[in-house]
Amino acid sequence: MAQSKRIKTDVVIIGGGGAGIAAGIEALDQGARALVIEKTAEPGGAAIASGGGCLIVGSPLQEKAGIRDTPDLAFDDWMKWGGPSADAVWARYYIEHTLHDLYHWAERNGVVWVDIKSQEGNSVLRWTRAENSGHGLMTRLIASFRAKGGEILADTAVTGIAREGDRVTGVTARSRDGEIDIAARTVVVATGGFNSNLDMILEVRPELKSGRVLEGSGAGANGDGHKLLRGLGGYFTNLDQIWFYCYATPDYRDPAGRRGLAFRLVPGYIWVNQQGKRFHNEALSGGATGAPALLAQNPRHAWAIADRAMLANMTVADPWYQTGETANRARIEELLENSPFIHKANTLAELAAKTGVDAGAFVETVERYNSAFARGLKNDPDFGKPLGASKPFDTPPYTAIQMFPLARKNFGGVKTDLRCRVLDKHFEPIRGLYAAGEVAGMAGGHINGQNGLEGTMLGPSILSGRVAGGWAAREAGFGEGFVGKANRGCGMVLRERIELSTSPLPKKRFL
Ligand SMILES: Cc1cc2nc3c(=O)[nH]c(=O)nc-3n(C[C@H](O)[C@H](O)[C@H](O)COP(=O)(O)OP(=O)(O)OC[C@H]3O[C@@H](n4cnc5c(N)ncnc54)[C@H](O)[C@@H]3O)c2cc1C
């Protein structure tokens, strides 16, 4: 039998996405050796295909735009939007650390922040985008990790976490060349979510088995880390809280028929259900508004209706159709032409026949919507959609894109303390084991609650990656742990607060 290859390091990190690369940078900055194991051919994870937007409070970009934001205001928005199940301690911790430990830290690692955008649930603009979106953000963080001496083993999947006595001691992995044993002082699990594993989605949401649900995260988001952590006794919370998007259609190139494609920038489109009727204000399209509206339809799908002019700038948030800010128009046209889930017709009646919707109701719906423009209304009279950025349906051919709920982000995950140590069912840390990012519900287990303000997935994944990397390095014998700088106050005071709130049996109390 072939001998497995052996490697030794200080901190081994499973997954080279947003959390894993941030963990690696932090561990290196603390003086430890850091090795990232990535199962796909290239590092980046869902983060590299993402919009690259992070919720950041009190940023120079906000200041420049004359926006006054504070951690208190952001926390208030967060808890109102996320509801009682949001992890208030982690939410506060994240918000307090967005300016120095995310915005400025990323800048020091080469990232350029370029603009801020409005998102549902926020009382001010704070969704802050990196230049060239997730691609720009991750390309620069990966380059920084490598420049500092970090190593990435790509095309290599971790298949097990080794444990001796009560502590973890490394991982086993499989590459094309065979098995690898990696001995490490500490292990960071940063494997992302499970929204590219339909079986796991339906296991936690069995009521959705009755209709089509699309897989919608990165290629490696298959829940591997969840299985590894469960095997070690990690305690999971709120796995059923999945953030769905509604503006998604099946990826007809996927032979398994499971993957979905989220499409955007179709201003003015309307959504109709199989009964041929509108059911929602399409301007409210987020996970807390548009997605529940789609999930409530019977049957559970809808049709996005657009005319030719409305489709001119459509984008598809998937690496095949878009790299960073650059959309591949030829591939988008090919999708519109060839997908069996997309129909085109020169008249509304013909489109109704192709989609099988109730023709009478459908034509009446579109004509009624068009009449709002003729009457000079500012909002549509049925659902209140602002009509400023819209137009009547008047440039055939008309297109109908079939929409199904797409599982994008996992809001629940493994529970950790504020050092990102993985907790067991007694809420005691498993020695040597850390988790960050989406496998930990973005940070701590369930930072968002039931709804996210947006930018609250990538941002907390990167910050919790830093926290995990810092403390994993310290447990491995390097550095001081993650000592951040809050938006207010100084790092030392903050560190004392961490000691108090994360130690399972504190020996001394800080007042
Ligand atoms: C298209 C899209 C757009 C998004 N846009 C935004 C946005 O603008 N703002 C926002 O806040 N959030 C956004 N998100 C969500 C955000 O990108 C993720 O929540 C975030 O990337 C999670 O970071 P992570 O490091 O935990 O996981 P990932 O970035 O997915 O990285 C996990 C990595 O682990 C690897 N891995 C998994 N299993 C193994 C294994 N067994 N062995 C080795 N490696 C393994 C995976 O291949 C992957 O590379 C978006 C998501 C998608 C899919």
The ligand as a MOL file (V3000), in Angstrom:
LIG
                    3D

  0  0  0     0  0            999 V3000
M  V30 BEGIN CTAB
M  V30 COUNTS 53 58 0 0 0
M  V30 BEGIN ATOM
M  V30 1 C -22.6980 34.6210 -5.7790 0
M  V30 2 C -22.5780 35.0070 -4.3240 0
M  V30 3 C -22.5320 36.3680 -4.0060 0
M  V30 4 C -22.3650 36.7550 -2.6700 0
M  V30 5 N -22.2400 38.0850 -2.3760 0
M  V30 6 C -22.0670 38.4670 -1.0920 0
M  V30 7 C -21.8600 39.8410 -0.7720 0
M  V30 8 O -21.7090 40.7130 -1.6210 0
M  V30 9 N -21.7860 40.1690 0.5530 0
M  V30 10 C -21.8880 39.2280 1.5460 0
M  V30 11 O -21.8450 39.5900 2.7230 0
M  V30 12 N -21.9890 37.9120 1.2480 0
M  V30 13 C -22.0600 37.5160 -0.0360 0
M  V30 14 N -22.1390 36.1770 -0.3300 0
M  V30 15 C -21.9130 35.2010 0.7510 0
M  V30 16 C -20.4140 35.1000 1.0700 0
M  V30 17 O -19.6740 35.0940 -0.1350 0
M  V30 18 C -20.1130 33.8510 1.8900 0
M  V30 19 O -20.9560 33.8340 3.0190 0
M  V30 20 C -18.6500 33.8450 2.3290 0
M  V30 21 O -17.8190 33.7420 1.1930 0
M  V30 22 C -18.3610 32.6950 3.2810 0
M  V30 23 O -16.9650 32.6300 3.4850 0
M  V30 24 P -16.2980 31.2320 3.8810 0
M  V30 25 O -14.8420 31.4130 3.8690 0
M  V30 26 O -16.9520 30.7280 5.0980 0
M  V30 27 O -16.7380 30.2710 2.6980 0
M  V30 28 P -16.2000 30.2400 1.2050 0
M  V30 29 O -15.7880 31.5900 0.7750 0
M  V30 30 O -17.2260 29.5240 0.4020 0
M  V30 31 O -14.8980 29.3320 1.2930 0
M  V30 32 C -14.9560 27.9930 1.7330 0
M  V30 33 C -13.8760 27.2010 1.0210 0
M  V30 34 O -13.7140 25.9250 1.6510 0
M  V30 35 C -13.4620 24.9680 0.6340 0
M  V30 36 N -13.7470 23.6200 1.1630 0
M  V30 37 C -14.9600 23.0920 1.4750 0
M  V30 38 N -14.8090 21.8300 1.9170 0
M  V30 39 C -13.4800 21.5470 1.9030 0
M  V30 40 C -12.7040 20.4010 2.2300 0
M  V30 41 N -13.2680 19.2620 2.6530 0
M  V30 42 N -11.3590 20.4590 2.0850 0
M  V30 43 C -10.7530 21.6010 1.6310 0
M  V30 44 N -11.4590 22.7130 1.2790 0
M  V30 45 C -12.7990 22.6900 1.4190 0
M  V30 46 C -14.3900 25.4010 -0.4860 0
M  V30 47 O -14.0290 24.8300 -1.7200 0
M  V30 48 C -14.2260 26.9220 -0.4350 0
M  V30 49 O -13.1840 27.3570 -1.2640 0
M  V30 50 C -22.3030 35.7670 -1.6420 0
M  V30 51 C -22.3830 34.4080 -1.9660 0
M  V30 52 C -22.5000 34.0250 -3.2970 0
M  V30 53 C -22.5430 32.5540 -3.6200 0
M  V30 END ATOM
M  V30 BEGIN BOND
M  V30 1 1 1 2
M  V30 2 1 2 3
M  V30 3 2 2 52
M  V30 4 2 3 4
M  V30 5 1 4 5
M  V30 6 1 4 50
M  V30 7 2 5 6
M  V30 8 1 6 7
M  V30 9 1 6 13
M  V30 10 2 7 8
M  V30 11 1 7 9
M  V30 12 1 9 10
M  V30 13 2 10 11
M  V30 14 1 10 12
M  V30 15 2 12 13
M  V30 16 1 13 14
M  V30 17 1 14 15
M  V30 18 1 14 50
M  V30 19 1 15 16
M  V30 20 1 16 17
M  V30 21 1 16 18
M  V30 22 1 18 19
M  V30 23 1 18 20
M  V30 24 1 20 21
M  V30 25 1 20 22
M  V30 26 1 22 23
M  V30 27 1 23 24
M  V30 28 2 24 25
M  V30 29 1 24 26
M  V30 30 1 24 27
M  V30 31 1 27 28
M  V30 32 2 28 29
M  V30 33 1 28 30
M  V30 34 1 28 31
M  V30 35 1 31 32
M  V30 36 1 32 33
M  V30 37 1 33 34
M  V30 38 1 33 48
M  V30 39 1 34 35
M  V30 40 1 35 36
M  V30 41 1 35 46
M  V30 42 1 36 37
M  V30 43 1 36 45
M  V30 44 2 37 38
M  V30 45 1 38 39
M  V30 46 1 39 40
M  V30 47 2 39 45
M  V30 48 1 40 41
M  V30 49 2 40 42
M  V30 50 1 42 43
M  V30 51 2 43 44
M  V30 52 1 44 45
M  V30 53 1 46 47
M  V30 54 1 46 48
M  V30 55 1 48 49
M  V30 56 2 50 51
M  V30 57 1 51 52
M  V30 58 1 52 53
M  V30 END BOND
M  V30 END CTAB
M  END
